[in-house]
Amino acid sequence: MNSKPAAPPPNGAAVQQPHIPYNIDWIFPRLRRPNRLWHIASTGVIGLVGFFSKIVIVWLNKARVHNIDVLENALENRPKGKSLLTVSNHHSCFDDPGIWGLLKLRNVCNKNVIRWSMAAHDICFTCKAHSLFFMYGKCIPVVRGGGVYQPAVDLCIEKLKLGDWVHVFPEGKVNMTKEDLRFKWGVGRIIYEAPDLPIIIPIWHIGMDDVLPNEPPYYLRMGKKLTYNFGNPIDLSALMERLRSSPVSEEEARKQITDRIQEEMMILKQETERLHSEYVKS
């Protein structure tokens, strides 16, 4: 199924859009059709941020990592044109790019490999300088509260169509209380409308909010015990076949896909909590 341009909800109901203090419309054409300057600047930003992330997570803290080969294999060996979607919990503003510091340098510092990721417009895209930095870092401005039919979600679908890697935080915000939030349906729309079902890899991590706390003073800490768990790819082929062959609405399809992703993530969460508890006690 092809991506749709920021359409209204199927029922035609009016949706009140959140206020956007800084105009982000100019960013999407540049992300959709990067020019030579974008590629040069992106190479520098991705390389710098990737190396910095590795210093912070791998060298200055104590990371215990499980099954990262699942992601590394998808990055290096998936068929040409096959897209990749990763989903993870969101406990700190340093989750992205911090998590990717675990990857091999040739991947984390390579703009042609590293993910596209949605980032909050009211945090990362508040002025021209910030917008350029995050744009070159392959971040897509998402308007929280803007619903599933917005340019950021459209662009994620387009990037999957190109066979790229897209990362999503389905909780939709930094989950500072670490409660079990209902996942946002944007991830369901991305998967449902992707032309081909992407490889879907779940990730759960614990300790990132110790590295960069969510309360002041905001600075990166050292020596923290961190646990990262990369799950096996989630197989949605049977579900997708059933959804496409049965007369369900797009809304219901998005819900079922999102629910399945959340179920798999909760299983991974429990496993990671056990692994982290053992790590802390060791």
Secondary structure, DSSP 8 states (H G I E B T S, - for coil): -----S---TT---------SS--TTHHHHHHS--HHHHHHHHHHHHHHHHHHHIIIIISSEEEEESTHHHHHHHHHS-TT--EEEEE---STTHHHHGGGGS-HHHHT-TTTS-EEEEEHHHH-SSHHHHHHHHHTTEEEE-TTS-SSSHHHHHHHHHHHTT-EEEE-TT-S--TT-------THHHHHHHHSSS--EEEEEEEESHHHHS-SSSS-----S-EEEEEE------HHHHHHHHHTT--HHHHHHHHHHHHHHHHHHHHHHHHHHHHHHHH-
